[in-house]
């Protein structure tokens, strides 16, 4: 099953690339990401913009895949990302670009296989913008959590206006 394979790969990456003595520094930002992901899944439950789709077994649905994504894959990836941010501005821009491209490419490849579904006007082009915002806000949260929360509020409002969910879209 591909999900177990992906989790195993990220567990191995975690073992190899994470400094566990420093994890407590990234932990609040990981929780912040989990909250953002939970909020998306809560508000867009009946009107998803993207969702995971299992292709190997029927019971492998968005909820199960997203749970693995939220509690195993993203914490590993984001910890690696946050622990290895370079200090030089030029390298930082390149570093962010690589991570944004990596996640965007993964989502696109999964969409080609039918494992990541775009719905309700969402596309891979939107993923690029979302990943830029997401990695930027997560970095801001890592450095200045209060400002990241302040910035996230108008971003969430604009996002919900551009892509209304059922409670906001007068059906």
C-alpha positions as CSV (number, residue, x, y, z in Angstrom):
1,X,0.0,0.0,0.0
2,X,1.5,3.3,-1.1
3,X,0.4,5.2,2.0
4,X,2.4,3.0,4.3
5,X,5.4,3.3,1.9
6,X,5.1,7.1,1.9
7,X,4.9,7.2,5.7
8,X,7.9,4.8,5.9
9,X,9.9,7.1,3.6
10,X,9.2,10.1,5.8
11,X,10.0,8.2,9.0
12,X,13.4,7.3,7.4
13,X,13.8,11.0,6.4
14,X,13.0,12.0,9.9
15,X,15.5,9.6,11.4
16,X,18.2,10.8,9.0
17,X,17.5,14.6,8.8
18,X,15.9,15.7,12.0
19,X,17.8,16.9,15.1
20,X,15.4,15.6,17.7
21,X,17.1,17.6,20.5
22,X,15.9,20.7,18.7
23,X,12.4,19.5,17.8
24,X,10.7,21.5,20.7
25,X,11.5,24.6,18.7
26,X,9.5,23.5,15.7
27,X,6.7,21.8,17.6
28,X,4.5,25.0,18.0
29,X,4.7,25.6,14.2
30,X,3.8,22.0,13.5
31,X,0.7,22.4,15.8
32,X,-0.1,25.6,13.9
33,X,0.0,23.7,10.6
34,X,-2.2,21.0,12.1
35,X,-4.8,23.6,13.1
36,X,-4.8,25.2,9.6
37,X,-5.2,21.8,8.1
38,X,-8.0,20.9,10.5
39,X,-9.8,24.2,9.8
40,X,-9.7,23.6,6.0
41,X,-11.0,20.0,6.5
42,X,-13.7,21.2,8.8
43,X,-15.0,24.2,6.8
44,X,-14.6,22.6,3.4
45,X,-15.9,19.1,4.4
46,X,-19.0,19.3,2.2
47,X,-17.3,21.4,-0.6
48,X,-13.6,20.4,-0.8
49,X,-11.2,22.1,-3.1
50,X,-8.8,19.2,-3.0
51,X,-8.9,15.8,-1.4
52,X,-6.9,12.6,-1.2
53,X,-8.3,9.6,-2.9
54,X,-7.2,6.0,-2.2
55,X,-6.6,3.9,-5.3
56,X,-5.5,0.6,-3.8
57,X,-8.3,-0.3,-1.4
58,X,-11.9,1.0,-1.0
59,X,-11.6,2.0,2.6
60,X,-8.6,4.2,2.0
61,X,-10.4,7.6,1.9
62,X,-9.5,11.3,2.3
63,X,-10.0,11.2,6.1
64,X,-7.5,8.3,6.6
65,X,-5.0,9.7,4.1
66,X,-5.3,13.2,5.5
67,X,-4.8,11.9,9.1
68,X,-1.5,10.2,8.0
69,X,-0.6,13.4,6.1
70,X,-1.3,15.6,9.2
71,X,0.3,13.4,11.9
72,X,3.2,11.7,10.1
73,X,4.2,13.2,6.8
74,X,3.8,16.9,7.3
75,X,5.3,17.1,10.8
76,X,8.4,15.2,9.4
77,X,8.6,17.4,6.3
78,X,8.0,20.7,8.1
79,X,10.5,19.9,10.9
80,X,13.2,19.1,8.2
81,X,12.2,22.3,6.4
82,X,12.4,24.5,9.5
83,X,15.6,23.0,10.9
84,X,17.5,23.5,7.7
85,X,16.6,27.0,6.6
86,X,19.8,28.8,5.5
87,X,20.7,32.2,6.9
88,X,21.7,33.9,3.7
89,X,18.8,35.6,1.9
90,X,19.7,34.3,-1.6
91,X,20.0,30.7,-0.3
92,X,16.8,31.1,1.7
93,X,14.9,32.1,-1.5
94,X,16.3,29.1,-3.3
95,X,15.5,26.8,-0.4
96,X,11.9,28.0,-0.2
97,X,11.5,27.7,-3.9
98,X,12.8,24.1,-3.8
99,X,10.4,23.1,-1.0
100,X,7.4,24.9,-2.7
101,X,8.3,23.2,-6.1
102,X,8.7,19.8,-4.4
103,X,5.3,19.9,-2.7
104,X,3.6,21.3,-5.8
105,X,5.2,18.7,-8.0
106,X,4.2,15.9,-5.6
107,X,0.6,17.1,-5.5
108,X,0.6,17.3,-9.3
109,X,2.0,13.8,-9.8
110,X,-0.5,12.4,-7.3
111,X,-3.3,14.2,-9.2
112,X,-2.2,12.5,-12.4
113,X,-2.5,9.2,-10.7
114,X,-6.0,10.1,-9.3
115,X,-4.7,10.2,-5.7
116,X,-5.1,13.9,-5.3
117,X,-8.4,15.3,-6.6
118,X,-9.0,19.0,-7.5
119,X,-12.6,20.1,-7.1
120,X,-14.8,23.2,-7.1
121,X,-12.5,25.5,-9.1
122,X,-9.2,24.4,-7.5
123,X,-6.2,23.5,-9.7
124,X,-2.5,22.8,-9.4
125,X,-1.9,26.5,-10.3
126,X,-3.8,27.4,-7.1
127,X,-1.5,24.9,-5.2
128,X,1.5,26.9,-6.2
129,X,0.1,30.1,-4.7
130,X,-1.1,28.2,-1.6
131,X,2.2,26.5,-1.1
132,X,4.0,29.9,-1.3
133,X,1.7,31.4,1.3
134,X,1.8,28.3,3.4
135,X,5.6,28.0,3.6
136,X,5.9,31.7,4.1
137,X,3.4,31.8,7.0
138,X,4.8,28.7,8.6
139,X,8.3,30.3,8.5
140,X,6.8,33.5,10.0
141,X,5.1,31.5,12.7
142,X,8.4,29.8,13.4
143,X,10.1,33.2,13.9
144,X,7.2,35.3,15.2
145,X,4.1,33.3,16.0
146,X,1.9,36.2,17.0
147,X,2.5,37.9,13.6
148,X,1.8,34.7,11.7
149,X,-1.6,34.4,13.5
150,X,-2.4,38.1,12.7
151,X,-1.4,37.6,9.0
152,X,-3.4,34.3,8.8
153,X,-6.7,35.9,9.7
154,X,-7.0,38.2,6.6
155,X,-5.5,35.4,4.4
156,X,-8.2,33.0,5.7
157,X,-10.9,35.6,5.0
158,X,-9.7,36.3,1.5
159,X,-9.4,32.6,0.8
160,X,-13.0,32.0,2.0
161,X,-14.2,34.8,-0.2
162,X,-12.4,33.5,-3.3
163,X,-13.5,29.9,-2.5
164,X,-16.6,30.0,-0.4
165,X,-17.7,27.0,1.5
166,X,-21.3,26.0,1.9
167,X,-22.1,28.0,5.0
168,X,-20.8,31.2,3.2
169,X,-22.3,30.4,-0.3
170,X,-26.0,31.1,0.0
171,X,-27.3,28.0,-1.6
